[in-house]
Amino acid sequence: MRATAVAAATLSGSVLAHAALWGYVDADGVAHFAERQLDSRYGLVIGDDAARKADKVPGKAMSPSAILTWLEIAPEVRRVQPWVREAAAKTGVDGELINALIAVESGFDERAVSRKGAVGLMQIMPATAAPLMGKGANPREIAARLAEPRTNIGVGARLIAQLLERHRRIDLALAAWSAGSEAVRRSGGALPPIDETRAHVQQVLELYWVLLQRRHSRGAQQLKLHP
């Protein structure tokens, strides 16, 4: 299943003129925007930089235009794009979604290792990757292989493809990526009531929308502005 959004939106100058813009992208890829945070789904997209200081991911600390500039010129981003395209072609997962996941998970730092032991660009746990890494591989060997960017992206794309196939919605697949499919099941097939998971889903979808905006820069489709 190809994980695509319905469309991306080009914001008008009148919208951008406001002091702040809050938004989120729903499971169908529709971008919702408002001048204030209407509920917990809305995150600050454009606004006071002070509100973003807690963000650790480079893409999340920038305005949409700066995000695109960073993604286009940063050598660590450009270097892995052939492998992103390769993984997208093999799995059917959008390259933009893969890039959004990498940005949120590691900020394109291939050497990143979390406190829990998640490895590399897509922050994959060796135990999660084990079924895709062949029989007989031990956790240390798997972790070493996941530290290699091409392998990490390939395995990560296969994992998110499996989650998209299982859950049939981008937001639920991302929630399962963050908290596990069991957490989604326990929530009755809805987003788990876990703040960290909901924030992760929102961050990835927001950045995914920005990347789709670049791809569909010639027309605004499926944009909803809320008073």
RAMOGI-V209952 format. One record per residue. N is the residue number from 1. PHI is phi in degrees with one decimal (999 if undefined). OMEGA is omega as a letter, one per 20 degrees, with the letter a starting at -180 (999 if undefined). D_CENTER is the distance of its C-alpha to the mean C-alpha in whole Angstrom. Layout:
n:N phi:PHI omega:OMEGA d_center:D_CENTER
n:N phi:PHI omega:OMEGA d_center:D_CENTER
//
This chain:
n:1 phi:999 omega:r d_center:17
n:2 phi:-83.3 omega:a d_center:15
n:3 phi:-88.7 omega:a d_center:12
n:4 phi:-115.6 omega:r d_center:12
n:5 phi:-91.4 omega:a d_center:13
n:6 phi:-63.1 omega:r d_center:16
n:7 phi:-171.8 omega:r d_center:16
n:8 phi:-120.3 omega:a d_center:15
n:9 phi:-122.2 omega:r d_center:18
n:10 phi:-102.1 omega:a d_center:20
n:11 phi:-77.3 omega:a d_center:21
n:12 phi:-78.1 omega:r d_center:25
n:13 phi:-61.6 omega:a d_center:26
n:14 phi:-66.0 omega:r d_center:28
n:15 phi:-69.6 omega:a d_center:24
n:16 phi:-67.3 omega:a d_center:23
n:17 phi:-72.1 omega:a d_center:27
n:18 phi:-68.4 omega:a d_center:26
n:19 phi:-65.2 omega:a d_center:26
n:20 phi:-146.2 omega:r d_center:22
n:21 phi:-136.1 omega:r d_center:20
n:22 phi:-109.0 omega:a d_center:18
n:23 phi:-167.1 omega:r d_center:15
n:24 phi:-155.1 omega:r d_center:12
n:25 phi:-115.3 omega:a d_center:11
n:26 phi:-81.3 omega:a d_center:13
n:27 phi:-65.4 omega:r d_center:13
n:28 phi:-91.9 omega:r d_center:15
n:29 phi:84.5 omega:r d_center:13
n:30 phi:-85.8 omega:a d_center:15
n:31 phi:-87.8 omega:r d_center:15
n:32 phi:-112.5 omega:a d_center:17
n:33 phi:-134.3 omega:r d_center:19
n:34 phi:-152.6 omega:a d_center:21
n:35 phi:-79.7 omega:r d_center:23
n:36 phi:-143.1 omega:a d_center:23
n:37 phi:-80.3 omega:a d_center:21
n:38 phi:-74.2 omega:r d_center:22
n:39 phi:-159.1 omega:a d_center:21
n:40 phi:-67.0 omega:r d_center:18
n:41 phi:-72.4 omega:a d_center:15
n:42 phi:-83.2 omega:r d_center:16
n:43 phi:-118.0 omega:a d_center:14
n:44 phi:-70.4 omega:r d_center:16
n:45 phi:-96.0 omega:r d_center:15
n:46 phi:-134.1 omega:r d_center:18
n:47 phi:169.1 omega:a d_center:21
n:48 phi:-62.8 omega:r d_center:22
n:49 phi:-59.4 omega:a d_center:21
n:50 phi:-62.2 omega:a d_center:23
n:51 phi:-72.6 omega:a d_center:20
n:52 phi:-104.3 omega:a d_center:17
n:53 phi:-62.0 omega:a d_center:19
n:54 phi:-76.3 omega:a d_center:18
n:55 phi:-71.1 omega:a d_center:14
n:56 phi:-101.7 omega:a d_center:14
n:57 phi:-86.9 omega:a d_center:11
n:58 phi:-51.3 omega:a d_center:13
n:59 phi:-62.1 omega:a d_center:10
n:60 phi:-79.6 omega:a d_center:11
n:61 phi:-96.5 omega:a d_center:14
n:62 phi:-124.3 omega:r d_center:15
n:63 phi:-70.5 omega:r d_center:16
n:64 phi:-53.9 omega:a d_center:14
n:65 phi:-67.0 omega:r d_center:17
n:66 phi:-69.2 omega:r d_center:17
n:67 phi:-57.9 omega:a d_center:13
n:68 phi:-64.1 omega:r d_center:14
n:69 phi:-61.6 omega:r d_center:17
n:70 phi:-59.7 omega:a d_center:16
n:71 phi:-66.9 omega:a d_center:14
n:72 phi:-85.2 omega:a d_center:17
n:73 phi:-112.8 omega:a d_center:19
n:74 phi:-64.9 omega:a d_center:18
n:75 phi:-62.0 omega:a d_center:20
n:76 phi:-67.9 omega:r d_center:17
n:77 phi:-78.8 omega:a d_center:14
n:78 phi:-63.9 omega:a d_center:17
n:79 phi:-63.0 omega:a d_center:19
n:80 phi:-95.5 omega:a d_center:16
n:81 phi:-62.0 omega:r d_center:15
n:82 phi:-59.1 omega:r d_center:18
n:83 phi:-75.8 omega:r d_center:17
n:84 phi:-63.3 omega:r d_center:13
n:85 phi:-63.6 omega:r d_center:16
n:86 phi:-61.7 omega:a d_center:18
n:87 phi:-65.5 omega:r d_center:15
n:88 phi:-62.9 omega:a d_center:14
n:89 phi:-65.6 omega:a d_center:18
n:90 phi:-77.1 omega:a d_center:19
n:91 phi:-107.5 omega:a d_center:16
n:92 phi:82.5 omega:r d_center:16
n:93 phi:-81.1 omega:r d_center:12
n:94 phi:-56.2 omega:r d_center:11
n:95 phi:-60.0 omega:r d_center:11
n:96 phi:-63.9 omega:r d_center:8
n:97 phi:-69.1 omega:r d_center:6
n:98 phi:-61.9 omega:r d_center:7
n:99 phi:-62.6 omega:r d_center:7
n:100 phi:-63.4 omega:r d_center:4
n:101 phi:-62.8 omega:r d_center:3
n:102 phi:-61.2 omega:a d_center:7
n:103 phi:-61.3 omega:a d_center:7
n:104 phi:-73.1 omega:a d_center:6
n:105 phi:-74.0 omega:a d_center:8
n:106 phi:-135.5 omega:a d_center:11
n:107 phi:62.3 omega:a d_center:11
n:108 phi:64.3 omega:r d_center:12
n:109 phi:-95.0 omega:a d_center:15
n:110 phi:-67.5 omega:a d_center:16
n:111 phi:-93.9 omega:a d_center:19
n:112 phi:-64.6 omega:r d_center:16
n:113 phi:-136.5 omega:a d_center:18
n:114 phi:-79.1 omega:r d_center:17
n:115 phi:-61.9 omega:a d_center:20
n:116 phi:-86.4 omega:r d_center:20
n:117 phi:101.1 omega:r d_center:20
n:118 phi:-69.1 omega:a d_center:16
n:119 phi:-117.9 omega:r d_center:16
n:120 phi:77.3 omega:a d_center:15
n:121 phi:-55.4 omega:a d_center:12
n:122 phi:-101.4 omega:r d_center:10
n:123 phi:51.1 omega:a d_center:12
n:124 phi:-101.7 omega:r d_center:14
n:125 phi:-76.1 omega:r d_center:17
n:126 phi:-53.2 omega:a d_center:20
n:127 phi:-65.3 omega:r d_center:21
n:128 phi:-69.8 omega:a d_center:18
n:129 phi:-79.4 omega:a d_center:19
n:130 phi:-51.1 omega:a d_center:22
n:131 phi:-62.7 omega:a d_center:23
n:132 phi:-98.0 omega:a d_center:21
n:133 phi:-104.1 omega:r d_center:23
n:134 phi:93.5 omega:a d_center:27
n:135 phi:-71.1 omega:r d_center:30
n:136 phi:90.2 omega:a d_center:31
n:137 phi:-76.5 omega:r d_center:29
n:138 phi:-92.4 omega:a d_center:29
n:139 phi:-54.0 omega:a d_center:26
n:140 phi:-66.1 omega:r d_center:27
n:141 phi:-64.8 omega:r d_center:27
n:142 phi:-63.3 omega:r d_center:23
n:143 phi:-61.7 omega:r d_center:22
n:144 phi:-64.8 omega:r d_center:24
n:145 phi:-69.9 omega:r d_center:22
n:146 phi:-69.1 omega:r d_center:19
n:147 phi:-71.4 omega:r d_center:19
n:148 phi:-84.5 omega:a d_center:20
n:149 phi:-54.6 omega:a d_center:17
n:150 phi:-63.0 omega:r d_center:18
n:151 phi:-64.9 omega:a d_center:18
n:152 phi:-59.2 omega:a d_center:15
n:153 phi:-66.9 omega:r d_center:13
n:154 phi:-62.0 omega:r d_center:16
n:155 phi:-67.5 omega:r d_center:16
n:156 phi:-61.1 omega:r d_center:12
n:157 phi:-65.0 omega:r d_center:12
n:158 phi:-66.6 omega:r d_center:15
n:159 phi:-66.6 omega:a d_center:14
n:160 phi:-69.9 omega:r d_center:11
n:161 phi:-62.9 omega:r d_center:13
n:162 phi:-62.9 omega:a d_center:16
n:163 phi:-69.0 omega:r d_center:14
n:164 phi:-64.4 omega:r d_center:13
n:165 phi:-66.7 omega:a d_center:17
n:166 phi:-73.6 omega:a d_center:18
n:167 phi:-100.5 omega:r d_center:16
n:168 phi:67.9 omega:r d_center:16
n:169 phi:-137.8 omega:a d_center:14
n:170 phi:-63.7 omega:a d_center:10
n:171 phi:-64.7 omega:r d_center:10
n:172 phi:-70.8 omega:r d_center:12
n:173 phi:-62.8 omega:r d_center:11
n:174 phi:-68.8 omega:r d_center:8
n:175 phi:-63.5 omega:r d_center:11
n:176 phi:-67.1 omega:r d_center:13
n:177 phi:-59.7 omega:a d_center:10
n:178 phi:-80.5 omega:a d_center:11
n:179 phi:-114.9 omega:a d_center:14
n:180 phi:99.8 omega:a d_center:16
n:181 phi:-62.9 omega:r d_center:17
n:182 phi:-62.9 omega:r d_center:20
n:183 phi:-65.1 omega:r d_center:19
n:184 phi:-67.0 omega:r d_center:18
n:185 phi:-62.6 omega:a d_center:21
n:186 phi:-63.5 omega:r d_center:23
n:187 phi:-89.7 omega:r d_center:21
n:188 phi:72.6 omega:a d_center:23
n:189 phi:76.7 omega:r d_center:20
n:190 phi:-121.9 omega:r d_center:18
n:191 phi:-61.1 omega:r d_center:15
n:192 phi:-62.4 omega:r d_center:17
n:193 phi:-79.3 omega:a d_center:19
n:194 phi:-119.1 omega:a d_center:17
n:195 phi:-56.3 omega:a d_center:16
n:196 phi:-62.1 omega:r d_center:14
n:197 phi:-67.7 omega:a d_center:12
n:198 phi:-63.7 omega:r d_center:12
n:199 phi:-65.2 omega:r d_center:11
n:200 phi:-62.1 omega:r d_center:8
n:201 phi:-59.4 omega:a d_center:7
n:202 phi:-63.6 omega:a d_center:8
n:203 phi:-62.5 omega:a d_center:6
n:204 phi:-65.4 omega:a d_center:3
n:205 phi:-65.8 omega:r d_center:6
n:206 phi:-61.5 omega:a d_center:8
n:207 phi:-68.8 omega:r d_center:6
n:208 phi:-58.3 omega:r d_center:6
n:209 phi:-62.0 omega:r d_center:9
n:210 phi:-59.4 omega:r d_center:11
n:211 phi:-68.6 omega:r d_center:10
n:212 phi:-68.6 omega:r d_center:12
n:213 phi:-59.4 omega:r d_center:14
n:214 phi:-63.1 omega:a d_center:15
n:215 phi:-70.0 omega:a d_center:16
n:216 phi:-113.0 omega:a d_center:18
n:217 phi:-69.7 omega:a d_center:19
n:218 phi:-92.9 omega:a d_center:23
n:219 phi:-164.0 omega:r d_center:23
n:220 phi:-95.8 omega:r d_center:21
n:221 phi:-130.9 omega:r d_center:21
n:222 phi:57.5 omega:r d_center:20
n:223 phi:-111.7 omega:r d_center:20
n:224 phi:-122.5 omega:r d_center:21
n:225 phi:-103.9 omega:a d_center:22
n:226 phi:-113.3 omega:a d_center:24
n:227 phi:-69.7 omega:999 d_center:27
//
